[in-house]
Amino acid sequence: TQQAYQRFQMGAIATHEMRGEWFDACSSLVAFCKHSEANISLVLRFQHKLIRLFSMLHSVALADLEDDGYHYEETRRRHRAFELPLLDVGGLDIDSLKTLRDSDTKVELVFQWIQQLVVENIKTRVLSIPPPVLTRAFQELANGMVKYHDALVIAHVPFPFPYMQTAEVLLVLHWIFTPVILAAWTMDTHWAFLLCFISVLFLWSLNAIACELENPFGEDANDLDADHAQHLMNTRLLMLIRPSTLRVPKLNM
């Protein structure tokens, strides 16, 4: 149970850190536009495309974590990423959406799109910030991918099968021998039944909890809520392009 809880906790931490790194990268790129030498229309176009792609990146990452490769049918696997709330996905061109739908590596594809978008807008002078400062965004983007792969290990690598089978065999043996031992230990039938029931129920309950916590990603009631996580990401991304956010506070003198 302790190991299962550690896996659950590590998965939750990895997804939160993934979201934090990607939001930091997007926030940095939006902030770097303050230094832009390009036309304001190009800057706004870059910012709006950027938050759409970051919303999509987070969505496809969560969908990939929920998919262990066995429980989803192929059609379900292809469309799960689009079921999570996205920021105006219709604003992107149809060819790109079809490419994403048919791709088997959705996370890596969107990740590459974001990097290419940033590089293209260096040339257009939308991102005219000094290169040593701009690399910060690439580092945060890459750190988010590292956290994604940390979570992916938990999602796609199950508990070792011999470990699980040994635990279940020992539980069955405990189930068989506990009534025999308690029958010899106490002469009261009611106490023997009660103690046997409690001890067997306790151990099997712990095993059931471990099975439930083993993988924190999915659509079960006790799994991490991907829809809520996506909603939080979208809310923070939208905050970045509000006029009130883009305006720097002034000092009252």
MOCOR-V909818 format. One line per field, one symbol per residue. phi: phi as a letter, one per 20 degrees, with the letter a starting at -180 (. if undefined). burial: I if it has 9 or more other ideal C-beta (glycine too) atoms within 8 Angstrom, else O. A space follows every 10 residues. Layout:
phi=???
burial=???
This chain:
phi=.fffffffff ffffffffff ffffffffff ffffefdefg ffffffffff ffffffffff ffffffeenc eeffffffdg feeffdelff feffffffff fefecfffff gfgfffffff effemfddfg gffffgffff ffffffffff fffffddfgg gfffffffff ffffffefff fffeeceeff ffffffffff ffffffffff ffegcfdqdf feefefffff ffffffffff dfgfffeegd efd
burial=IOOIIOIIOI IIOIIOIIII IIIIIIIIII OIIOOIOIOO OIIOOIIIII IIIIIIIIII IIIIIIIIOO OIOOOOIOII IIOIOIIOIO OIOOOIIOII IOOOOIIOII IOIIIOIIOO IIOOIIIIOO OOOIOOIIOI IOIIIOIIOI IIOIIOOOOO OOOIOOIIOO IOOIIOOIIO OIOOOOOOOO OIOOIIOOII OOIIOIIOII OIIIIIIIOO OOIIOIOOII IIIIOIIIOI IOOOOOOOOO OOO
